[in-house]
Amino acid sequence: MRHAESAQPVVADAPAQAIGFFERYLTLWVALCIVAGIALGQAMPGFFATVASMEVAQVNLPVGALIWVMIIPMLIRIDFGAMGQVAGEWRGIGVTLFVNWLVKPFSMALLGWLFVRHVFAGWLPAGQLDSYVAGLILLAAAPCTAMVFVWSQLCKGDPYFTLSQVALNDAIMVVAFAPVVALLLGLSSIAVPWDTLVISVALYIVVPVAVAQVIRRALLARGDAAYRRAVAALGPYAISALLATLVLLFGFQGQAIVNQPLVIAMLAVPILIQVFLNSGLAYLLNRKLGVAHCVAGPSSLIGASNFFELAVATAISLFGFQSGAALATVVGVLIEVPVMLLVVRIVNRSQPWYEAGIQTHPSR
């Protein structure tokens, strides 16, 4: 899997040596955005109404611009040429794809149905139940892209495997995201606005991927150092755009949250369960198959985390700023960092147990 001709692009995409300042405290920033958004929404309702009205074909233009600023810096890091490296770790790749595309979205749809429509139904706004379930489905149907590099580095994951897996997931997402979302929304008896869904996939997956790859090639043509500097410089803009989007979203959601503050806690329950369910399943399957720990770690983390920027953008496009779907995806942002850091800790501390299990099957 490691050969000389592939070393350069992989090194260029190696993650930073430590989780960045913005990423490390993302939960704090999101919490502050909740407070700021609610306060501004109450103080400046006219401004938020104006922002909400700036739409073309059900796509909010300010949010669309912010989403591009969020997503493109992350996609610049992806080398689709790395997909040629997947053959050497086909078992780890297979486990991750199985969990990402056949387990995770469907298990979330089930958990959403169980908790939103049954366990917590009496405490949630009746008119938003379908929308909450839709948001949870959107969150689970988008495998993580950028933050996976951080989680992989923190668990000493194989960077070659991580890069290959992320590139493969992004390629699959271009064609599979819309059908999976439409299928699960249909199974959940939620109307599927196909035209808006297709527009969302084009705007928030296809076009950003193409633009990012053009920028990536131009940066790499200027040398690895220039590429690294550009990626590092763009990172804070991506996080800032995410936080600005959340302020807008909570400006519209503020009154509903003030009226029912436990909504966020209730929506967090199925998200937390699916994180531990999917990461644990991927970790155990890799161990059963005799996959090296440096591959099993990122495999389980990729299977658990979400491309929440895409989920937020699609939820807003499909259901609007004030929808339960948009709020549900933002809850995923709120808990992503602390929960994934906990999963990283579990993966690291369990390494002796994991490797002892592999050693009992030396033929693998």
PyMOL commands that set and color helices and strands:
alter all, ss='L'
color gray80, all
select helices_A, chain A and resi 4-12+21-24+26-43+45-53+61-75+80-119+121-123+126-140+147-154+159-187+194-221+224-259+263-288+293-302+308-319+324-349+351-359
alter helices_A, ss='H'
color red, helices_A
select strands_A, chain A and resi 55-56+59-60
alter strands_A, ss='S'
color yellow, strands_A
deselect
rebuild
show_as cartoon
